[in-house]
Amino acid sequence: MNDISRRRRWRAHSVEHRRLADDYWRRQRLHHMAFLEWAEGGFKGPRPAEPKPPDYPRLPDDLRGLTCGAKTRAGTPCKRTDLYESGRCRFHGGLSTGPRTKEGKQRAAQNGRRPTRRTKPMNYG
């Protein structure tokens, strides 16, 4: 199995894990609001039951130890194993590649050209 298909499976696993976690925390917030209403005497009856934590999908064994694999400046593949959902590490995670529009490029060209404010020299006297 090649790295491209392994990385796709990593992303699919990460997306499913994130979906389950988001749903659990949404239910946890709803439970908290219901508990506060119950504690203030807003409704009678038994205490609201706390939501059960989700059964997260198990990471397949062949994806354990998956490395980033991006090409480093030295020309060797990156060996980091702490990957984001994208399947890349924090150094090669696909952050911004810069402005795309003409206006954005003009704004970026102005960076560093603003005059700096002069300050008084410190008196250590």
Secondary structure as GFF3:
##gff-version 3
##sequence-region A 1 125
A	DSSP	alpha_helix	3	39	.	.	.	ID=ss1
A	DSSP	three_ten_helix	61	63	.	.	.	ID=ss2
A	DSSP	alpha_helix	102	109	.	.	.	ID=ss3
###
